[in-house]
């Protein structure tokens, strides 16, 4: 009989010494406004999970959706002219 082992050790075996590179941290920093807009949208949606949304809730969700779209558009416009290191597209 062969022992059953988990893949978790193989996946996290090197996680202690692997740190994000400066380029990865810069990419996260550039995407942070879009990430925060997504979080705001999720917050607005979570509030309405256990009740019927009021007009104020609906406005908050619409405003959050518009902000998400605006931030994603701004991110796409900012990153459209950038080149990726290593020649990847």
N, C-alpha and C positions, 0 to 999 in steps of 0.2 A: 504494500500500500504506500502511495506517495503522500508525503505531508502536504497539507494545504497551507500556503503562506499568503500573506496579504501583500499587495503591491504598494501599500502605504510607505513601507520602509524604503523601497526603491525610489519612490517619488520624492520623499522628503529627506533622503539621506544627505544630500548636499545643500539643503536649504539654509543651514546655519551660516555658511560663509558666502553665499551668493547675495550680492547687493545689487540694486538697480544701478545702471550706468547713468552718467550725466545726461546722455541723450534721452534715455527713458524717462528720467525725472523731468526734463524739459518738455517732453511730449505730454506727460501728465499735467504739467503746469499749463500748457496751452489748452488742454481739453477741460480744465477745471471749471470754467464758466458753464460749459454744456453739461458737465456732470452735476453741478449744483442746481441747474435748471431742471434736470431730470429728477433730482431729489425733491425739489419743491413741488413738482407735478405729482410725484408719488405721495407726498404728504397731503396734498389737497385731495387726492383720490382715497387715501386711507381714512381720512376724516369722515367720508360719506359711506363707508362700508356698512355700518350698522344702523343707518337711518336714511330716510328719503332726503336727497339733497335739496336744500333751500335755494332760493334765488342767489343768495350770497355765495353759497358753496359752488353753484354752477358758474358764477362769474369768476371765482377764484380758480376753478379748474380751467376755464377758457383762457384766462390770463396766463396761467402756468403753461398751457399748451402753446400759446403764442410765443412765450419766452423760450421754450424748448426749441421751437422751430427757428426763431431768430438766432439763438446761440449756435445751433447746428449749421445754419447758413453762414454765420460769421466764421465759424471754425472751418467750414469747407472753403470759404473764400481766402482765409489766411493760409491754409495748407495747400491750396491749389498751385501756388508758385514755388513751393519748397521741393527740394530734391531729397531723396532718401539716401543715406550713406550706403555704399556698396552697390549702387546702381539699380537697386530694386525699385519697382514702380508701385 
